[in-house]
Amino acid sequence: MALRSRFLRDGALWPVDVLSAGAARALGRRLLADARRSGGGAFKANDHLYYKAHLIFDAVDELARMPSIVETVRRLLQSDDILLWDSSVPIKPPGGPMFPLHQDATYWGLEPPDGALTCWVALSEATAQHGCMTVVRGSHAHGQLPHHLSPSDSSMLRRGQQVAAAEGEAAEDVALSPGQMSVHHPLLVHGSGANVTQEDRIGVVLNYLAPQTRPAGGATGSATLIAGACDVGHWRLTAHRPGPDCTAETSERAHREALATHRGELLARK
């Protein structure tokens, strides 16, 4: 079955090989060191890790532009024009917390939701013991489900949003080796358990969309052009790329300006 047909049927694809295990581990070590230097605490408390991490960490920017990833996104979105809308680095330390079962689209504020997708790239082992992602295959076909908010220290989501526990009865593990990724639909029910190993689970989340997808309510959003062109007015493009030629202050300013127009948080249905 063709890649896009499988994605539309199941709402998720895995594993997809995107870089060598050695390269993935090296990138993971670099990113972990940079994340620790960035300050701000763990994932949920650190805006640099939680939102638009590609504007802060050059390792995330590099990964987001990797041809093997971009080509998969192009095939699934059926678009030569690709925007990176958001990115995050959900490092899960030993004994670290979990992601309750949820749907990304609940708080994204994008129209239509199927004009976007998420790539989860493993830069370390991501087994069930490490707290790999779990998915309910085909659950995206049910549309938007009711969520309730249950913020807690055990949840890596700031709002603690989650669907009813019954939705997770058929959840299956998305175990990945370093250098592999999964791709999932914004309406797919998914989550992850705690990391019960003695090593960090390091992954990068990349949220891509086609330019025709728009922020809800006529708003203007912030995105980074990855491939092709974007000639629509509802996206304000961020050209900043972190790296050795720019200062931390420059990246911080670009990050802050992008978040000022980032619509996901502002359009959350509370």
Disulfide bonds with the S-S distance in Angstrom:
none
